[in-house]
Amino acid sequence: MGEDDGFQVGIEFDSVLAAISKQIYETPLAFIRENVQNAIDALRMQASRQEIPSSDEGLSVQILAEGNVCQITDNGIGMSLEDLRNLFWTIGASGKRTEEARAAGCVGMFGIGGFANFGVCDELRVVSQASGAETGNWTQLTRADIEQAGGKIPRVSNGASGDAAPRGTIVRGVLKEEADTEALLAFVADFVQYAEENVSFNGEPVSRRAFRLPSESNRELTAITGATTQWSHGSVELAGQLYETPGHQLQAEVREMSIDGEPVRVRGWLRFENGPVAVLKRGFKICSTTVGTDIGVSGVIDCDRLSPTAGRDSLDPASGALLASIVTSMERAATLAVLESPERISQHSRIFQYVRRNGMVDRIGNVAVELADGSETQLKEVRRKADGAVKVYFATSKNKALSQLLQTRGHIVVQLPSDHAKKAAITEYLTSHCGAEAFDGKIECAERYEHLSVFERAFLSELELTISQSYEVSNLSLIPGRLTEDVPVFAAGSISSQLRVYVDVRHSEIKKLEQLGIGGVFYSLVAAFAREYLGNVLRGRSPKFFGSGAVNLDFLAKRKSELWILASGDVEVVQRGTQREVVTQSDVHVIRIGGGGGGGGSGVQAAEDAPDDQQPQEGRIPKLVRIEGAEEFAALSGYYLRIPKTAASVYGDVIQQCEGRGGVWAGNKIMLIASDLISTAFQFEVRLDELITTEGSDGLSAGGAVELTQPLQALFDGLYFPVPVELEPFLVPADGREVRIEVRCDWIDFTSARSWEPADEAGSQ
């Protein structure tokens, strides 16, 4: 081949055009937005050249929309024939990347060109005349011209025209479909309402709405900082003022900004609540976006340094980073302002996650806290009183009676709130600045009991067995006696010494169990009693748990390795065969407890003590149990589903110690979960051969979640998980109907990203 052989790069114009127009112009709304933006940019550059404001009455943009025709007319800088050819009708070219355009405040810069209008147009005619030119030019392209080009770049028709004289541009598009005029009007008004330029839609003004800041528009606002307050984040420096409403909602006015010392035009207001931030450039709305924050920030920012992506629906990366810096700076300013006032703190509890994450715990002295006696004080007062003679403790509501005892002795006991982030922040403050200690229930034995009844001895025996089996704590002694402050149990002793457990077996919380008799439910409730009152102490001594209370699955796996399969790496459940179970009405066993139970008698009617017609059939263990009973046992009532035998035997005692329980469902899948609320979770999965639909506030729903308050029940040599009330219609058979289910279960350790499941068939019962 010769040196001159070669070929020109080809282009499938139709495909390129489709790709561009799909990204930018999918609706007439986008067509209007882009061409109005170009028109406003033309006015801004003309105003800059004339050294007049772009709001001058001699400059305007007029939008006309009727049927399937939209026309945008401006008397800005206009374009010569060369400009039309090289800028408007050339993909990728732009005349707005100059210093003049940036100084004038032009919004566009991408150079998508007129071709992209064919995403919504069948015909596009552009007439323009540059300032000082004797005449203008018309240019036109139609869908038919593009098709006739057969995939090659089509020709744009042109000729002389004075329609845009003496200066300006007319863009007339014939749309593929008739436009909704009302929708177009609302859309245009949204992005030009704050623009300073004169814009009209079918003769109606839609721009130049006053951009009112909080100080100008709301007389009820109270300034809480000086007239000009400085804030910063990295190289971004801001100046403005903070305000609050009578309800302590915070707002911020932003007036000045500099980046690396260079002044940047900015104005805006922010509200400290969740919502979008409208981003403007000299009044023209670029987009609405959200910024990730801890306390929530919304409002409006108008800044010359913010630019959109080519799709106009978000900010480009540099602009996104700048907006994040602005919001981060204001979020810190708002948080500091909140921390100055106890009243503001009470209205903005979500600040505590931010406070902890950003090392501001030492600033929360104004936070109000409740003391054990019900009185209220501030953390800074607790700090002031804390010294060698006055000790400070923090406790949860479960320890309130014991906390009051300490407080009557002159010490301070702070009751921790339930909100996790706030609780953690207060605990950190008390520990760091007040030398506070956790109060786990210190109490005294006022009287030792002698001559115990059969029930009292049985309770102590079962409690000792539960502690030994469930926690593997053997170095302990149980001491029956009356305790101060009307509490049923108290554990004393260091980690290295024998654990002494004082038990008031005649306390009302224990005595009410006497009516149950000695049976399955009684054993289960003794285990629940141990979890509620002694769980924290016992987990701290048990090798089955870490000091934090998290389940030590590695320990269990080693101790019972013959029963486990361990899969390392990402969280992954080892896939094993499952066994399909069929639940019928005969599989539902009813247990009635308490003096007013469904059976009408006193005591428990279950297991070996129940009448023959209430006993499970010989050799059959019920898959479902329904507990009914007197009012004092109402918290136990409901249905319970049996956990597979292998799982119950391997880690059933540990599952019962998990304080967090809940149910989640979607489609035909139910997940019953028990978690230590720290790092591990037991998952009991049930699959049905029908979809689950439950009634919600918005009608029928195919999914849901609920927290479970009932404890797991140890009955019939097995373990039963509470069934959410919402799922009873799907798991409890009725009217001779069978319920077909598949079950499996496993443990997930989120800290090590591992999962365990029984080595036997996961679905076996």
C-alpha positions in Angstrom: 0.0 0.0 0.0 1.1 3.6 -0.8 2.0 6.2 1.8 -1.2 8.1 1.1 -3.5 5.1 1.7 -5.9 5.5 4.7 -9.5 6.3 5.6 -11.5 8.8 7.6 -12.8 7.8 11.1 -16.5 6.9 10.7 -19.3 7.9 13.0 -22.9 6.5 13.3 -24.5 9.9 13.9 -27.9 8.5 14.8 -26.4 6.5 17.6 -24.3 9.3 19.0 -27.3 11.7 18.8 -29.5 9.2 20.6 -26.9 8.7 23.4 -26.5 12.5 23.9 -30.2 13.4 23.8 -31.2 10.5 26.1 -28.8 11.8 28.8 -29.8 15.4 28.5 -33.2 15.9 26.8 -35.8 13.3 27.6 -38.7 15.7 28.0 -39.8 19.1 26.8 -39.0 20.3 30.4 -35.3 19.7 29.7 -35.5 21.4 26.3 -36.9 24.5 28.0 -34.3 24.4 30.8 -31.3 24.2 28.6 -32.3 26.8 26.0 -33.5 29.3 28.7 -30.2 28.8 30.5 -28.4 29.6 27.2 -30.5 32.7 26.8 -29.8 33.9 30.4 -26.1 33.3 29.8 -26.3 35.5 26.7 -28.0 38.3 28.7 -25.3 38.1 31.4 -22.5 38.4 28.9 -24.2 41.3 27.1 -24.7 43.1 30.4 -21.1 42.6 31.3 -20.0 44.1 28.0 -22.3 47.1 28.5 -21.3 47.3 32.1 -25.0 47.3 33.2 -26.8 44.9 35.5 -28.4 41.9 33.7 -31.7 42.9 35.4 -31.8 46.0 33.2 -35.2 46.5 31.6 -33.7 46.5 28.2 -32.6 42.9 28.5 -35.1 40.0 28.6 -35.9 36.4 27.8 -39.3 35.6 26.4 -40.7 32.0 26.4 -43.7 31.1 24.2 -45.3 27.7 24.3 -48.4 26.6 22.4 -49.3 23.2 21.2 -46.1 21.4 20.2 -44.1 24.6 19.5 -41.8 26.1 22.1 -39.8 29.3 21.3 -37.2 31.1 23.5 -36.2 34.6 22.5 -33.4 36.7 24.1 -31.7 40.0 23.2 -28.3 38.9 24.6 -25.0 38.9 22.7 -26.3 36.9 19.8 -24.2 34.8 17.4 -22.7 35.2 14.0 -23.0 32.5 11.3 -19.6 31.3 12.3 -20.6 31.1 16.0 -23.8 29.2 15.0 -21.7 26.7 13.0 -18.8 26.3 15.4 -20.6 26.6 18.8 -24.3 25.9 18.6 -24.3 23.2 15.9 -21.0 21.6 16.9 -21.1 18.8 19.6 -18.6 19.5 22.4 -17.9 23.1 21.6 -18.8 26.0 24.0 -18.2 29.7 24.0 -18.6 29.9 27.8 -15.3 28.5 28.9 -13.7 32.0 28.7 -12.7 34.3 31.5 -15.4 36.7 30.3 -18.1 34.1 30.6 -17.0 33.1 34.1 -16.9 36.7 35.3 -20.3 37.3 33.8 -21.7 34.3 35.8 -22.6 32.0 32.9 -24.1 28.7 34.0 -23.4 26.5 30.9 -20.0 25.2 29.8 -20.5 21.7 28.4 -21.1 22.4 24.7 -23.7 19.7 24.2 -24.9 21.7 21.2 -28.1 22.1 19.3 -28.2 18.5 18.1 -29.2 17.2 21.5 -32.5 19.0 21.2 -33.6 16.3 18.9 -34.2 14.1 21.9 -37.6 15.9 22.1 -37.8 17.9 18.8 -38.6 17.0 15.2 -37.5 20.4 13.9 -35.2 23.0 15.3 -34.8 26.5 13.9 -32.3 29.0 15.3 -32.1 32.6 14.3 -29.4 34.9 15.7 -27.8 38.2 15.1 -24.6 39.4 16.8 -24.3 42.9 18.2 -23.2 45.4 15.5 -23.9 43.0 12.6 -25.8 44.3 9.6 -28.0 41.2 9.4 -28.5 37.9 11.2 -28.8 34.3 10.0 -31.2 31.5 10.3 -30.2 27.9 10.7 -32.5 24.8 10.6 -32.3 21.1 11.0 -35.1 18.5 10.9 -35.5 14.9 11.8 -36.1 14.2 8.1 -32.6 15.8 7.4 -31.0 13.5 9.9 -32.7 10.4 8.5 -31.8 11.4 4.9 -28.1 11.6 5.9 -28.2 7.8 6.5 -26.1 7.8 9.6 -23.6 10.4 8.4 -23.4 13.9 9.8 -26.3 15.9 8.4 -26.2 19.3 6.8 -27.7 22.3 8.6 -29.6 24.7 6.3 -29.0 28.4 6.7 -29.7 31.8 5.2 -29.9 35.5 6.0 -32.5 36.8 8.4 -33.3 40.0 10.3 -35.8 38.4 12.7 -33.4 38.6 15.7 -32.4 42.3 15.0 -30.9 44.3 16.3 -29.2 41.7 18.5 -30.1 38.3 20.1 -31.2 34.7 19.4 -34.5 32.9 18.7 -34.7 29.2 19.3 -37.9 27.6 17.9 -38.5 23.9 18.5 -41.3 21.8 17.0 -41.7 19.1 19.7 -42.6 15.4 19.0 -45.5 15.7 21.3 -47.7 18.5 22.5 -46.4 20.0 25.7 -48.4 20.5 29.0 -48.3 24.3 29.2 -49.1 24.4 33.0 -46.3 21.9 33.7 -43.9 23.9 31.6 -44.8 27.1 33.5 -44.3 25.5 36.9 -41.0 24.0 35.8 -39.6 27.2 34.3 -40.7 29.2 37.4 -38.8 26.8 39.7 -35.4 27.3 38.1 -35.6 31.0 37.2 -37.7 32.4 40.1 -34.6 33.9 41.8 -32.8 34.9 38.6 -32.2 38.7 38.3 -32.9 38.7 34.6 -36.3 39.5 33.2 -37.9 36.2 32.1 -41.5 35.8 31.0 -43.6 32.7 30.0 -46.4 33.4 27.6 -46.3 37.0 28.7 -46.3 36.3 32.4 -43.2 37.3 34.5 -41.6 34.3 36.2 -38.3 35.6 37.5 -36.8 38.3 39.9 -38.4 36.9 43.0 -36.7 38.4 46.0 -34.0 36.1 47.4 -34.9 36.8 51.1 -32.6 35.6 53.8 -33.9 34.7 57.2 -33.1 38.1 58.7 -35.2 39.7 56.0 -38.2 37.4 55.8 -39.0 36.2 59.3 -39.3 38.8 62.1 -39.7 36.0 64.7 -36.1 34.9 64.2 -33.7 35.8 66.9 -30.0 36.2 66.2 -27.8 33.9 68.3 -24.4 35.0 67.0 -22.9 38.3 66.1 -23.8 40.2 63.0 -20.8 38.7 61.2 -19.5 35.4 62.5 -16.6 33.5 60.9 -16.7 29.7 60.2 -14.2 27.6 58.3 -13.5 24.1 57.0 -10.2 23.4 55.3 -9.5 26.2 52.8 -13.1 27.4 52.8 -13.8 30.5 55.0 -17.4 31.6 55.6 -19.1 34.5 57.3 -22.7 35.0 58.3 -25.1 34.7 61.2 -27.1 32.1 63.1 -30.7 32.5 64.0 -33.3 30.5 65.9 -37.1 30.3 65.8 -39.3 30.5 69.0 -39.2 26.7 68.9 -35.4 26.6 68.9 -35.1 25.5 65.2 -31.8 26.8 63.9 -31.2 28.7 60.6 -28.0 30.1 59.1 -27.5 33.0 56.8 -24.3 32.8 54.6 -23.1 36.1 53.3 -19.4 35.8 52.5 -17.0 33.1 51.4 -13.3 32.8 50.4 -11.3 29.8 49.1 -7.6 29.9 49.8 -8.0 33.6 50.6 -9.8 34.4 47.3 -13.2 36.0 47.7 -16.1 34.0 46.1 -19.6 35.4 45.6 -22.1 33.5 47.8 -25.4 34.0 49.5 -27.7 31.5 51.1 -29.7 30.2 54.0 -29.7 26.8 55.6 -32.1 25.1 58.0 -30.8 22.5 60.3 -33.3 19.8 59.4 -33.3 17.0 56.8 -34.2 17.9 53.3 -32.7 19.0 49.9 -30.3 21.9 49.3 -31.3 24.0 46.2 -28.1 25.0 44.4 -28.2 28.3 42.4 -25.8 30.3 40.3 -26.7 34.0 40.4 -30.3 33.1 41.0 -30.5 30.4 38.3 -31.3 27.0 39.9 -28.7 24.4 38.9 -30.1 21.4 40.8 -31.4 20.2 44.1 -29.1 17.8 46.0 -28.7 16.2 49.4 -25.6 16.4 51.6 -24.9 13.6 54.1 -24.9 15.0 57.6 -25.5 13.9 61.2 -28.0 16.6 62.2 -29.6 17.3 58.9 -29.2 20.4 56.6 -31.4 21.8 53.9 -32.1 25.2 52.3 -30.6 27.3 49.4 -27.0 28.1 48.4 -26.2 30.6 45.6 -22.5 30.5 44.7 -20.4 31.2 41.6 -18.2 28.2 42.2 -20.9 25.6 41.9 -21.5 23.9 38.6 -23.7 21.0 37.4 -22.8 17.8 35.7 -23.6 17.4 32.0 -26.9 15.8 33.0 -27.9 18.9 35.1 -29.4 16.8 37.8 -26.4 17.0 40.3 -23.2 18.8 41.0 -19.8 18.0 39.4 -17.3 16.4 41.9 -15.5 19.7 42.7 -18.7 21.5 43.3 -20.0 18.6 45.4 -16.9 18.8 47.6 -17.2 22.6 48.0 -20.9 22.3 49.0 -19.9 19.5 51.5 -17.3 21.9 53.0 -19.9 24.6 53.4 -22.4 22.3 55.0 -19.8 20.7 57.3 -18.7 24.1 58.5 -22.3 25.2 59.2 -23.1 21.8 60.9 -20.3 22.4 63.4 -21.4 26.0 64.0 -25.0 24.8 64.6 -23.9 22.0 66.9 -21.8 24.4 69.0 -24.8 26.8 69.2 -27.1 24.0 70.3 -24.7 23.0 73.1 -24.8 26.5 74.5 -28.5 26.1 75.6 -30.2 23.3 77.5 -33.4 24.2 75.7 -31.9 23.8 72.3 -30.3 20.6 73.3 -33.7 19.2 74.2 -34.9 20.0 70.7 -31.9 18.6 68.9 -31.1 15.1 70.3 -29.6 14.0 67.0 -26.5 16.1 67.6 -25.0 13.5 69.9 -23.7 11.2 67.2 -22.0 14.3 65.7 -20.6 15.3 69.1 -19.0 11.9 69.7 -17.7 11.5 66.1 -16.0 14.9 66.2 -14.5 14.9 69.7 -16.8 17.4 71.3 -17.9 15.4 74.3 -16.2 17.9 76.7 -18.6 20.6 75.5 -21.9 18.9 76.6 -21.9 20.3 80.2 -25.3 22.0 79.5 -27.0 18.7 78.8 -29.7 18.0 81.4 -29.7 14.6 83.1 -32.1 12.8 85.4 -30.9 11.6 88.8 -32.1 8.5 90.6 -34.4 10.5 92.9 -36.2 11.9 89.9 -34.7 15.4 90.1 -32.9 17.0 87.1 -29.5 18.7 86.9 -26.9 19.5 84.2 -23.7 17.6 83.6 -21.5 20.6 84.5 -23.2 20.6 87.9 -22.4 16.9 88.4 -18.8 17.7 87.4 -18.6 20.6 89.9 -19.8 18.4 92.7 -17.7 15.3 91.9 -14.8 14.9 94.4 -13.4 12.3 96.6 -16.2 12.4 99.1 -19.0 12.5 96.5 -18.9 9.6 94.1 -20.7 9.7 90.8 -22.4 6.6 89.3 -24.3 6.1 86.1 -27.1 3.5 85.8 -30.0 2.4 83.7 -33.6 2.5 84.7 -33.5 -1.2 85.6 -31.3 -0.2 88.6 -33.3 2.8 89.6 -34.4 1.4 93.0 -30.8 0.6 93.9 -29.6 3.9 92.5 -31.8 5.8 94.8 -30.2 4.0 97.8 -26.8 5.3 96.8 -28.1 8.8 96.3 -29.6 8.8 99.8 -26.1 8.2 101.0 -24.9 11.4 99.5 -23.6 10.1 96.2 -24.8 11.1 92.7 -26.4 8.5 90.4 -27.2 9.7 86.9 -29.9 7.7 85.1 -28.8 7.2 81.5 -31.2 7.9 78.7 -32.4 5.2 76.2 -31.1 7.0 73.1 -27.9 5.2 72.2 -25.8 8.2 70.9 -26.9 10.4 73.8 -26.3 7.7 76.3 -22.8 7.0 75.0 -21.9 10.7 75.0 -23.1 11.2 78.6 -21.3 8.1 79.8 -18.1 9.3 78.2 -18.4 12.7 79.8 -19.1 11.3 83.2 -16.2 8.8 83.0 -13.7 11.4 81.7 -14.6 14.4 83.7 -16.4 13.1 86.8 -14.6 9.9 87.6 -17.9 8.1 87.3 -18.4 4.4 87.6 -21.0 2.1 86.3 -23.5 1.1 89.0 -24.4 -2.5 88.6 -26.6 -2.8 91.7 -25.0 -2.6 95.1 -27.3 -3.6 97.9 -27.4 -5.1 101.4 -29.0 -8.2 102.8 -31.3 -7.0 105.7 -32.4 -10.4 106.9 -31.4 -14.0 106.0 -34.3 -16.5 105.6 -34.5 -19.8 107.4 -37.0 -22.7 107.0 -37.6 -22.4 103.3 -40.7 -23.8 101.6 -40.7 -26.4 98.9 -41.3 -23.7 96.2 -38.5 -21.5 97.6 -36.0 -24.4 97.6 -37.1 -25.3 94.1 -36.6 -21.8 92.8 -33.1 -21.6 94.3 -32.2 -25.0 92.9 -33.4 -24.1 89.4 -31.7 -20.7 89.5 -28.4 -22.4 90.4 -28.8 -24.9 87.6 -29.5 -22.2 85.1 -26.4 -20.2 86.2 -24.3 -23.3 85.9 -25.6 -24.6 82.6 -26.3 -21.4 80.7 -23.3 -19.4 81.9 -20.9 -22.1 83.1 -20.4 -20.1 86.3 -19.8 -22.6 89.2 -17.9 -20.6 91.8 -21.0 -19.1 93.5 -23.3 -19.4 96.5 -27.0 -18.5 96.7 -28.1 -16.8 99.9 -31.8 -16.4 100.5 -32.8 -13.2 102.4 -34.7 -9.9 102.3 -32.8 -7.2 100.5 -32.9 -3.5 101.0 -34.8 -1.2 98.5 -37.3 -4.0 97.7 -35.3 -5.7 95.0 -35.5 -9.5 94.3 -31.8 -10.4 93.8 -28.3 -8.9 94.1 -24.9 -10.3 93.1 -21.7 -9.4 94.9 -18.1 -10.4 94.5 -15.2 -9.6 92.3 -14.2 -11.5 89.2 -11.5 -13.4 91.0 -13.6 -14.2 94.1 -16.7 -16.4 94.7 -19.9 -14.9 93.4 -22.5 -14.4 96.2 -26.0 -14.1 94.9 -28.5 -12.8 97.4 -32.1 -13.9 96.5 -35.3 -12.6 98.1 -37.3 -15.8 97.4 -40.3 -14.1 99.1 -40.3 -11.0 96.9 -43.5 -10.5 94.9 -41.6 -10.9 91.6 -40.6 -14.4 92.6 -43.7 -15.4 94.7 -46.0 -14.9 91.7 -44.3 -17.8 90.0 -45.4 -20.2 92.8 -48.9 -20.5 91.2 -47.2 -22.1 88.1 -46.2 -25.2 89.9 -43.0 -27.0 89.0 -43.1 -27.5 85.3 -41.8 -26.4 81.9 -43.0 -22.8 82.0 -41.6 -22.4 85.6 -38.1 -23.5 84.4 -38.3 -21.1 81.5 -39.3 -18.2 83.7 -36.5 -18.8 86.2 -34.1 -18.7 83.3 -35.7 -15.4 82.2 -35.4 -14.1 85.7 -31.6 -14.9 85.7 -31.2 -13.1 82.4 -33.0 -9.9 83.5 -31.6 -9.4 86.9 -28.2 -11.1 86.7 -27.4 -11.3 83.0 -24.8 -8.5 83.0 -22.9 -9.9 86.0 -23.0 -13.5 84.8 -21.9 -12.7 81.2 -18.9 -10.8 82.7 -17.8 -14.1 84.4 -18.9 -16.6 81.7 -16.3 -17.9 79.2 -19.2 -18.0 76.7 -19.2 -14.2 76.5 -16.6 -11.4 76.1 -16.4 -8.7 78.7 -18.6 -6.5 76.6 -21.4 -9.1 76.7 -20.9 -10.2 73.1 -21.3 -13.9 72.4 -17.9 -15.7 72.2 -18.7 -18.0 69.2 -15.1 -19.0 68.9 -15.2 -20.5 72.4 -18.4 -22.3 71.6 -17.0 -23.7 68.4 -14.0 -25.1 70.2 -16.0 -26.6 73.0 -18.5 -28.2 70.7 -16.4 -28.5 67.6 -17.9 -31.9 66.7 -21.3 -30.2 66.2 -20.2 -27.3 64.0 -19.1 -26.3 60.6 -17.0 -23.1 60.3 -16.9 -21.1 57.1 -14.3 -18.3 57.1 -14.1 -15.2 54.9 -17.1 -13.1 54.0 -20.4 -13.8 55.8 -21.6 -16.9 54.2 -24.0 -19.5 55.4 -22.9 -23.1 54.6 -25.6 -24.5 52.3 -27.1 -27.7 53.7 -30.1 -29.7 52.9 -33.3 -28.6 54.6 -36.3 -30.7 55.7 -39.8 -29.6 54.8 -42.1 -29.6 57.7 -45.9 -29.7 57.7 -47.7 -28.0 60.6 -51.3 -28.9 61.3 -53.7 -28.1 64.1 -52.6 -31.3 65.9 -49.1 -29.8 66.1 -50.3 -26.9 68.2 -50.1 -27.5 71.9 -51.8 -25.2 74.4 -50.3 -24.3 77.8 -52.5 -22.5 80.3 -50.8 -20.8 83.2 -51.9 -18.7 86.2 -55.0 -18.6 88.3 -57.1 -17.1 85.6 -55.8 -19.2 82.7 -57.8 -20.4 79.8 -58.4 -23.7 81.6 -60.1 -22.0 84.5 -57.9 -23.6 87.1 -54.8 -22.5 89.0 -51.3 -23.5 88.3 -49.7 -24.6 85.1 -51.2 -27.2 82.8 -48.3 -28.5 80.7 -45.8 -31.3 80.3 -46.2 -34.1 82.7 -48.6 -32.2 85.0 -51.2 -31.5 82.3 -54.4 -33.6 81.9 -54.2 -36.4 79.4 -56.1 -34.4 76.7 -53.5 -31.6 77.0 -50.4 -33.8 76.8 -48.6 -34.1 73.4 -49.1 -37.4 71.7 -46.6 -40.1 72.8 -43.3 -39.7 70.9 -44.4 -36.4 69.3 -42.9 -33.0 70.2 -45.2 -30.1 69.3 -43.8 -27.7 66.7 -46.0 -24.9 67.9 -47.0 -24.0 71.5 -49.6 -21.4 72.5 -49.3 -20.0 76.0 -52.5 -18.6 77.6 -52.7 -17.4 81.2 -53.6 -15.0 83.9 -53.1 -11.2 83.6 -49.8 -11.2 85.5 -48.4 -13.5 82.8 -49.9 -11.6 79.8 -46.4 -10.8 78.6 -45.8 -14.5 77.9 -49.0 -15.1 76.0 -48.9 -16.0 72.3 -47.6 -18.6 69.9 -44.0 -20.0 70.0 -42.3 -22.0 67.2 -39.9 -24.8 68.0 -36.2 -24.1 67.0 -34.6 -27.1 65.2 -33.4 -29.7 67.7 -29.7 -29.6 66.6 -29.5 -25.8 67.0 -31.2 -25.8 70.3 -28.9 -28.5 71.7 -25.7 -26.7 70.4 -26.4 -23.2 71.4 -29.8 -23.0 72.9 -28.6 -21.8 76.3 -26.7 -19.0 74.7 -29.6 -17.9 72.5 -31.7 -17.4 75.6 -29.2 -14.8 76.9 -29.6 -12.6 73.9 -31.5 -9.4 74.9 -32.5 -8.3 71.5 -35.2 -10.2 69.7 -37.2 -9.4 66.6 -38.9 -10.7 63.4 -38.4 -9.6 59.8 -40.3 -10.8 56.8 -40.6 -10.2 53.1 -42.0 -12.3 50.3 -42.4 -15.8 51.7 -39.4 -15.6 54.0 -39.4 -15.0 57.8 -36.3 -14.3 59.8 -36.6 -14.6 63.6 -33.5 -13.0 65.2 -31.9 -13.1 68.6 -28.9 -10.8 69.1 -26.5 -9.8 71.8 -26.9 -6.2 70.4 -23.1 -6.0 70.1 -21.7 -8.2 67.4 -23.5 -11.5 67.0 -27.0 -12.7 66.0 -28.8 -16.0 65.9 -31.0 -16.3 62.8 -33.9 -18.7 62.6 -35.1 -18.7 59.0 -38.6 -19.9 58.1 -39.8 -20.2 54.5 -43.4 -20.7 53.5 -44.9 -21.8 50.2 -47.1 -18.7 50.2 -46.5 -15.0 50.1 -46.9 -13.0 53.4 -49.0 -9.9 53.2 -49.8 -7.9 56.3 -51.9 -4.9 56.9 -50.0 -1.6 57.4 -50.8 2.0 57.8 -50.7 2.4 54.0 -52.6 -0.7 53.2 -51.3 -4.2 52.5 -47.6 -4.7 52.7 -45.4 -7.6 51.6 -42.8 -7.1 54.2 -42.3 -5.8 57.7 -40.3 -5.9 61.0 -41.2 -6.0 64.6 -39.4 -6.1 68.0 -40.3 -9.1 70.1 -40.7 -8.7 73.9 -41.5 -12.3 74.9 -38.5 -14.4 75.9 -37.7 -17.7 74.3 -39.3 -20.7 76.1 -37.6 -23.9 77.1 -40.3 -26.5 76.9 -40.6 -30.2 76.1 -36.8 -30.6 76.1 -36.6 -28.0 73.4 -36.5 -24.3 72.7 -39.3 -22.2 71.3 -39.0 -18.8 69.6 -41.9 -16.3 70.0 -44.0 -15.7 66.8 -44.9 -12.1 65.9 -48.6 -11.5 66.2 -48.6 -10.2 62.6 -47.4 -13.6 61.3 -49.8 -15.9 63.3 -52.2 -16.1 60.3 -49.4 -17.6 58.2 -47.7 -19.9 60.7 -50.7 -21.1 62.8 -52.9 -23.7 61.0 -56.7 -23.3 61.2 -59.8 -24.9 59.8 -58.0 -28.1 58.8 -55.4 -26.1 56.8 -51.8 -27.3 56.6 -48.9 -24.8 56.8 -45.8 -26.0 54.9 -42.5 -24.5 56.0 -38.8 -25.0 55.6 -36.5 -24.0 58.5 -32.8 -23.4 59.0 -30.7 -21.5 61.5 -27.2 -20.1 61.9 -25.1 -17.7 64.0 -23.5 -14.7 62.4 -20.5 -13.0 63.9 -20.3 -9.5 62.3 -16.9 -8.6 63.8 -15.0 -11.5 62.2 -17.4 -11.9 59.2 -18.0 -15.5 59.8 -21.0 -17.8 60.2 -21.7 -21.0 62.0 -24.4 -23.6 61.5 -25.1 -27.0 63.0 -23.3 -29.9 61.3 -26.5 -32.0 61.3 -29.3 -31.2 58.8 -30.3 -27.6 59.5 -33.9 -28.3 59.0 -34.2 -31.4 61.3 -36.6 -31.3 64.2 
